[in-house]
Amino acid sequence: MTFHALDPARLLETIASLRDHIRERFPEANLGRVADALHGIAAAHAQRSAAIRRPIWWLRLLSVLLVAAGLATIVALVLSVRLRVDAEWQLSEAVQTLDAGLSMLFFLGAGAVFALSLELRQKRRRCLDALHELRAMAHIVDMHQLAKDPDSLQLPGPDRPSPERPLHRVELARYLDYCSEMLSLMGKVGALYVQGFPDAQAVDAVDDIEDLTTGLSRKIWQKIMVLGQEPGAAGLRR
């Protein structure tokens, strides 16, 4: 067991365990279905992040071939430009040969750089698309906790519309805690992409996911703290 990197298998086990707890505690709630969807998305993202970390060999081979062609061009240029000090030496011919060789060398070098950058841009695009999916999932979890208002325990009746089955204080706190845990796990799923692909834009996107999930989780914990401060909240302590 290593502790220097996230283990996708252990992460999936944690998400599956959370899903099972939600289903056991709230068998009729849609939050269990959201947790099941999160588990499926996390499994897919574990495979996608592993694929992103793998090199794209054909692009790298193309880059190597272009670099080799550039080196061959330099050798051919040196061999073709034979500067002599006798009457046969023509400066204009040497300049034309040198100019053509340098132009070819420039385009070959640019092609090699483009091939390498193409691999980076392709991986970056796949990473950003995957993180956008996690961002949408975070907002889905936030939608599920929005209706779970601690004030509904104090203000029942027509002034405060209640869900189909009102939750007790302990149940409501546990429900909100599950939402917070799901948001935290989404941040860990996003971190899978950059632990082997330290691209600056990808890292910034993962940081944005972390900021989003942390901010949403902070709002949830404000509700949990309100529940803990109410009379009869001793049962909220684990």
KEKE-3310 file (N, C-alpha, C; in steps of 0.2 Angstrom, whole numbers, plus 5000, padded with zeros to 4 digits):
npx = (5004:5003:5006:5008:5000:4983:4973:4964:4955:4953:4947:4935:4930:4927:4917:4907:4904:4899:4888:4880:4878:4869:4858:4854:4850:4842:4831:4822:4825:4831:4844:4852:4851:4859:4871:4874:4875:4886:4896:4897:4901:4913:4920:4921:4929:4941:4946:4947:4956:4968:4970:4973:4985:4994:5006:5004:5009:5010:5011:5022:5031:5030:5035:5049:5053:5053:5062:5073:5074:5077:5090:5096:5095:5103:5115:5116:5116:5128:5137:5134:5137:5151:5163:5175:5191:5195:5193:5181:5172:5156:5148:5134:5127:5131:5124:5111:5109:5111:5100:5089:5091:5090:5077:5070:5074:5069:5055:5054:5057:5047:5036:5039:5038:5025:5019:5022:5015:5002:4999:4998:4988:4977:4976:4973:4961:4952:4953:4948:4935:4930:4931:4921:4910:4910:4908:4895:4889:4892:4883:4871:4870:4870:4858:4850:4851:4847:4833:4833:4830:4835:4826:4814:4810:4806:4797:4784:4770:4759:4767:4779:4784:4785:4795:4790:4791:4794:4810:4817:4827:4840:4840:4840:4852:4861:4858:4862:4875:4879:4878:4888:4899:4899:4902:4915:4921:4920:4929:4940:4940:4942:4955:4962:4965:4976:4987:4995:4997:5003:4998:4996:4984:4975:4977:4973:4959:4955:4958:4948:4936:4938:4937:4924:4917:4921:4916:4902:4900:4903:4892:4883:4888:4885:4872:4871:4878:4868:4858:4865:4865:4853:4840:4839:4848:4858:4858:4864:4877:4890)
npy = (4994:5011:5028:5040:5044:5045:5031:5023:5012:5011:5023:5021:5011:5018:5027:5018:5012:5023:5025:5013:5016:5027:5021:5012:5020:5030:5023:5027:5039:5050:5053:5042:5036:5046:5045:5032:5035:5043:5034:5026:5036:5039:5027:5027:5038:5035:5026:5034:5044:5036:5033:5045:5048:5039:5039:5045:5036:5036:5050:5054:5046:5052:5065:5061:5056:5068:5076:5068:5069:5083:5083:5076:5084:5095:5088:5085:5098:5103:5095:5098:5112:5117:5127:5134:5142:5144:5148:5141:5143:5149:5162:5165:5153:5146:5153:5152:5138:5136:5144:5137:5125:5129:5134:5122:5115:5123:5121:5108:5107:5115:5106:5095:5101:5105:5092:5087:5096:5094:5082:5086:5095:5087:5078:5088:5093:5082:5080:5092:5091:5080:5085:5095:5087:5082:5094:5097:5087:5090:5101:5095:5087:5098:5103:5093:5095:5108:5109:5104:5111:5117:5126:5121:5112:5119:5127:5121:5117:5127:5138:5134:5124:5106:5091:5075:5065:5071:5074:5069:5078:5071:5063:5073:5079:5069:5066:5078:5077:5066:5072:5082:5073:5067:5077:5080:5068:5070:5080:5072:5063:5071:5075:5064:5066:5074:5070:5062:5070:5084:5096:5114:5121:5110:5108:5120:5119:5108:5113:5123:5114:5109:5121:5123:5112:5113:5125:5123:5112:5119:5127:5117:5112:5123:5122:5110:5114:5123:5114:5107:5117:5118:5115:5099:5093:5084:5071:5072:5070:5059)
npz = (5000:4995:5000:4994:4983:4976:4977:4965:4967:4980:4982:4975:4983:4994:4990:4986:4999:5005:4997:5000:5014:5013:5006:5015:5026:5021:5012:5002:4997:4984:4985:4986:4973:4967:4973:4968:4955:4956:4959:4948:4939:4945:4943:4929:4927:4934:4925:4914:4918:4920:4907:4901:4908:4901:4888:4872:4859:4845:4842:4849:4842:4830:4832:4836:4824:4816:4822:4820:4806:4805:4810:4801:4790:4794:4794:4780:4775:4780:4773:4760:4758:4754:4757:4747:4743:4731:4713:4709:4719:4723:4730:4730:4727:4738:4748:4744:4745:4759:4764:4760:4767:4780:4781:4779:4790:4800:4798:4800:4814:4819:4816:4824:4837:4837:4836:4849:4857:4852:4858:4872:4872:4868:4878:4888:4884:4886:4899:4905:4900:4907:4920:4920:4920:4933:4939:4936:4943:4956:4958:4957:4968:4977:4974:4980:4994:4996:4999:5011:5025:5041:5048:5044:5054:5065:5060:5055:5044:5033:5030:5028:5016:5017:5014:5006:5016:5031:5039:5054:5067:5069:5058:5048:5050:5047:5034:5028:5031:5023:5011:5011:5012:5000:4991:4995:4991:4977:4974:4977:4966:4955:4958:4954:4940:4939:4947:4939:4928:4927:4922:4919:4917:4919:4932:4938:4934:4942:4955:4955:4955:4968:4975:4973:4978:4991:4995:4993:5002:5014:5016:5019:5031:5039:5040:5047:5059:5064:5067:5077:5087:5092:5104:5112:5104:5106:5102:5089:5090:5086)
capx = (5000:5007:5002:5010:4995:4977:4972:4957:4952:4951:4942:4929:4927:4924:4911:4902:4902:4894:4881:4877:4875:4864:4853:4852:4847:4836:4830:4817:4827:4834:4851:4855:4853:4864:4877:4875:4878:4893:4900:4898:4905:4920:4924:4923:4934:4947:4949:4949:4962:4973:4971:4976:4992:4997:5008:5001:5015:5011:5013:5029:5036:5031:5040:5055:5055:5054:5068:5078:5074:5080:5097:5098:5095:5109:5121:5116:5118:5135:5141:5133:5140:5158:5166:5182:5194:5197:5189:5175:5168:5151:5145:5127:5125:5131:5119:5104:5109:5110:5094:5084:5092:5088:5070:5068:5076:5064:5048:5054:5057:5040:5032:5041:5035:5017:5017:5022:5009:4996:4997:4997:4982:4972:4975:4970:4954:4949:4953:4943:4928:4929:4930:4915:4905:4910:4906:4888:4887:4892:4877:4865:4870:4868:4850:4846:4852:4844:4826:4833:4831:4834:4820:4807:4809:4803:4791:4780:4763:4758:4772:4786:4782:4789:4795:4785:4792:4799:4815:4819:4833:4846:4840:4842:4859:4864:4857:4867:4882:4881:4879:4895:4904:4899:4905:4922:4923:4920:4935:4946:4939:4945:4962:4965:4968:4982:4992:5000:4996:5003:4997:4994:4977:4971:4978:4968:4952:4954:4957:4941:4932:4939:4934:4917:4914:4922:4911:4895:4901:4903:4885:4879:4890:4882:4865:4872:4879:4862:4855:4868:4864:4846:4838:4838:4852:4863:4858:4868:4884:4891)
capy = (5000:5017:5034:5046:5045:5042:5024:5023:5006:5013:5028:5018:5007:5023:5029:5012:5012:5029:5024:5008:5019:5031:5017:5009:5025:5033:5019:5030:5045:5050:5054:5035:5036:5051:5041:5026:5038:5045:5028:5025:5041:5039:5021:5029:5043:5032:5023:5040:5047:5032:5034:5052:5048:5035:5043:5044:5034:5038:5057:5055:5044:5057:5070:5059:5056:5075:5078:5065:5072:5089:5082:5073:5090:5098:5085:5086:5105:5104:5092:5101:5118:5116:5133:5134:5148:5144:5151:5138:5144:5154:5164:5165:5147:5144:5156:5149:5131:5138:5147:5132:5120:5132:5134:5115:5114:5127:5118:5101:5108:5117:5101:5091:5104:5104:5085:5086:5100:5091:5077:5089:5098:5082:5076:5093:5094:5076:5081:5097:5089:5076:5089:5098:5082:5082:5101:5097:5082:5094:5105:5090:5086:5104:5104:5089:5098:5115:5109:5102:5117:5116:5130:5117:5108:5124:5131:5117:5120:5130:5143:5130:5117:5101:5086:5070:5062:5075:5071:5071:5082:5067:5061:5078:5080:5063:5067:5084:5075:5062:5077:5084:5068:5066:5083:5079:5063:5072:5083:5067:5060:5076:5075:5058:5068:5078:5067:5060:5074:5090:5102:5120:5122:5105:5109:5125:5116:5103:5118:5125:5109:5109:5127:5123:5107:5115:5130:5120:5109:5124:5129:5112:5112:5128:5120:5105:5118:5126:5109:5105:5122:5118:5111:5092:5091:5079:5065:5073:5068:5052)
capz = (5000:4995:5003:4990:4978:4977:4974:4962:4969:4987:4982:4973:4989:4999:4987:4987:5006:5007:4994:5004:5020:5011:5004:5022:5031:5017:5006:4997:4995:4978:4986:4985:4966:4965:4975:4963:4949:4957:4959:4941:4936:4947:4940:4922:4928:4935:4918:4909:4921:4918:4900:4900:4910:4897:4882:4865:4856:4838:4842:4851:4837:4824:4834:4835:4817:4813:4825:4816:4799:4806:4811:4794:4786:4796:4791:4773:4774:4781:4768:4753:4758:4754:4756:4745:4742:4724:4708:4709:4725:4722:4736:4729:4727:4745:4752:4742:4749:4766:4766:4759:4772:4786:4780:4780:4797:4804:4797:4804:4821:4821:4816:4830:4843:4836:4838:4856:4859:4851:4864:4878:4871:4867:4885:4892:4883:4889:4907:4906:4899:4913:4926:4919:4922:4940:4942:4936:4948:4962:4958:4958:4975:4981:4973:4985:5000:4997:5002:5018:5029:5048:5050:5043:5060:5069:5057:5051:5042:5026:5029:5026:5013:5019:5009:5007:5023:5035:5042:5061:5067:5068:5051:5043:5050:5044:5027:5026:5031:5017:5005:5012:5010:4992:4988:4996:4986:4970:4974:4976:4960:4951:4959:4950:4934:4939:4950:4934:4923:4930:4917:4923:4916:4922:4939:4939:4934:4948:4960:4954:4958:4975:4978:4972:4982:4998:4996:4994:5009:5020:5017:5022:5038:5042:5042:5053:5065:5067:5070:5083:5092:5094:5110:5110:5098:5109:5098:5083:5091:5085)
cpx = (5004:5002:5005:5005:4989:4976:4965:4953:4949:4946:4935:4925:4924:4917:4905:4900:4897:4888:4877:4874:4869:4857:4850:4848:4841:4835:4826:4819:4831:4842:4855:4856:4858:4871:4879:4878:4885:4898:4902:4902:4913:4924:4926:4929:4941:4950:4951:4956:4969:4975:4975:4984:4997:5000:5005:5007:5016:5013:5020:5034:5036:5035:5047:5058:5056:5060:5074:5079:5078:5087:5100:5099:5101:5115:5122:5118:5125:5139:5140:5136:5147:5162:5174:5184:5196:5192:5182:5170:5163:5147:5137:5124:5125:5125:5112:5103:5107:5103:5088:5085:5089:5080:5067:5069:5070:5057:5048:5054:5050:5035:5033:5037:5027:5015:5017:5016:5003:4994:4995:4990:4976:4971:4971:4963:4950:4948:4948:4936:4926:4927:4924:4909:4905:4907:4898:4885:4887:4885:4871:4865:4868:4861:4847:4846:4848:4837:4827:4835:4830:4828:4814:4806:4805:4797:4787:4773:4764:4764:4778:4784:4787:4790:4790:4785:4797:4804:4816:4826:4839:4846:4842:4849:4863:4864:4862:4874:4884:4882:4886:4900:4904:4902:4913:4925:4924:4927:4941:4946:4943:4952:4966:4968:4974:4988:4997:5000:4997:5003:4994:4987:4973:4972:4973:4961:4951:4954:4950:4936:4932:4936:4927:4914:4915:4917:4904:4895:4900:4896:4881:4881:4887:4875:4866:4874:4873:4858:4858:4867:4857:4845:4837:4842:4858:4864:4862:4875:4885:4895)
cpy = (5006:5023:5040:5048:5042:5035:5024:5018:5008:5018:5026:5014:5012:5025:5024:5011:5017:5028:5019:5011:5023:5027:5014:5014:5028:5029:5022:5036:5045:5051:5047:5034:5040:5048:5035:5029:5041:5040:5026:5030:5041:5033:5023:5034:5040:5029:5029:5043:5043:5032:5040:5052:5044:5040:5041:5043:5037:5046:5058:5052:5048:5062:5068:5059:5063:5077:5075:5067:5079:5088:5080:5080:5094:5095:5086:5093:5106:5101:5095:5108:5118:5123:5132:5141:5149:5148:5148:5140:5150:5156:5163:5158:5144:5147:5153:5142:5132:5140:5141:5127:5123:5132:5127:5113:5117:5123:5111:5102:5110:5111:5096:5094:5104:5097:5084:5090:5097:5085:5080:5092:5093:5080:5082:5094:5088:5077:5087:5095:5084:5080:5093:5094:5082:5089:5100:5092:5086:5098:5101:5089:5092:5105:5099:5091:5104:5114:5107:5107:5116:5120:5126:5113:5112:5127:5126:5120:5123:5135:5140:5124:5112:5095:5080:5066:5067:5071:5074:5075:5077:5065:5066:5080:5075:5064:5073:5081:5070:5067:5080:5079:5067:5071:5082:5074:5065:5076:5078:5064:5065:5076:5069:5061:5071:5075:5063:5064:5081:5096:5108:5121:5116:5106:5114:5123:5112:5108:5121:5121:5109:5115:5126:5118:5109:5121:5127:5116:5113:5126:5123:5111:5118:5126:5114:5109:5121:5120:5107:5110:5122:5114:5104:5089:5086:5073:5066:5071:5061:5048)
cpz = (5000:4997:5000:4985:4979:4974:4972:4965:4976:4987:4980:4979:4994:4996:4987:4994:5008:5003:4998:5011:5018:5010:5011:5026:5027:5011:5000:4995:4988:4979:4985:4978:4964:4967:4971:4957:4950:4957:4952:4937:4938:4944:4933:4922:4930:4929:4914:4912:4919:4911:4898:4902:4905:4891:4876:4860:4849:4837:4844:4846:4831:4826:4834:4828:4814:4816:4821:4809:4800:4807:4805:4790:4788:4793:4783:4771:4775:4775:4761:4752:4759:4752:4753:4743:4735:4719:4707:4714:4723:4728:4736:4730:4734:4749:4750:4746:4756:4768:4765:4765:4779:4786:4782:4787:4802:4804:4801:4811:4823:4821:4822:4837:4843:4838:4845:4859:4858:4856:4870:4877:4871:4874:4889:4891:4886:4896:4908:4905:4904:4919:4926:4921:4929:4943:4941:4941:4955:4963:4959:4965:4979:4980:4978:4992:5001:5000:5009:5023:5036:5051:5049:5050:5065:5067:5053:5049:5035:5025:5027:5023:5015:5014:5010:5014:5027:5039:5049:5061:5066:5061:5046:5044:5047:5036:5024:5026:5025:5011:5005:5010:5003:4989:4989:4992:4979:4969:4973:4969:4955:4952:4956:4943:4934:4943:4946:4928:4925:4926:4921:4923:4919:4930:4942:4939:4940:4954:4960:4957:4965:4978:4978:4977:4990:5000:4997:5001:5015:5021:5020:5029:5042:5045:5048:5059:5068:5070:5077:5089:5095:5100:5108:5105:5100:5105:5091:5084:5090:5091)
residu = (MET:THR:PHE:HIS:ALA:LEU:ASP:PRO:ALA:ARG:LEU:LEU:GLU:THR:ILE:ALA:SER:LEU:ARG:ASP:HIS:ILE:ARG:GLU:ARG:PHE:PRO:GLU:ALA:ASN:LEU:GLY:ARG:VAL:ALA:ASP:ALA:LEU:HIS:GLY:ILE:ALA:ALA:ALA:HIS:ALA:GLN:ARG:SER:ALA:ALA:ILE:ARG:ARG:PRO:ILE:TRP:TRP:LEU:ARG:LEU:LEU:SER:VAL:LEU:LEU:VAL:ALA:ALA:GLY:LEU:ALA:THR:ILE:VAL:ALA:LEU:VAL:LEU:SER:VAL:ARG:LEU:ARG:VAL:ASP:ALA:GLU:TRP:GLN:LEU:SER:GLU:ALA:VAL:GLN:THR:LEU:ASP:ALA:GLY:LEU:SER:MET:LEU:PHE:PHE:LEU:GLY:ALA:GLY:ALA:VAL:PHE:ALA:LEU:SER:LEU:GLU:LEU:ARG:GLN:LYS:ARG:ARG:ARG:CYS:LEU:ASP:ALA:LEU:HIS:GLU:LEU:ARG:ALA:MET:ALA:HIS:ILE:VAL:ASP:MET:HIS:GLN:LEU:ALA:LYS:ASP:PRO:ASP:SER:LEU:GLN:LEU:PRO:GLY:PRO:ASP:ARG:PRO:SER:PRO:GLU:ARG:PRO:LEU:HIS:ARG:VAL:GLU:LEU:ALA:ARG:TYR:LEU:ASP:TYR:CYS:SER:GLU:MET:LEU:SER:LEU:MET:GLY:LYS:VAL:GLY:ALA:LEU:TYR:VAL:GLN:GLY:PHE:PRO:ASP:ALA:GLN:ALA:VAL:ASP:ALA:VAL:ASP:ASP:ILE:GLU:ASP:LEU:THR:THR:GLY:LEU:SER:ARG:LYS:ILE:TRP:GLN:LYS:ILE:MET:VAL:LEU:GLY:GLN:GLU:PRO:GLY:ALA:ALA:GLY:LEU:ARG:ARG)
# end
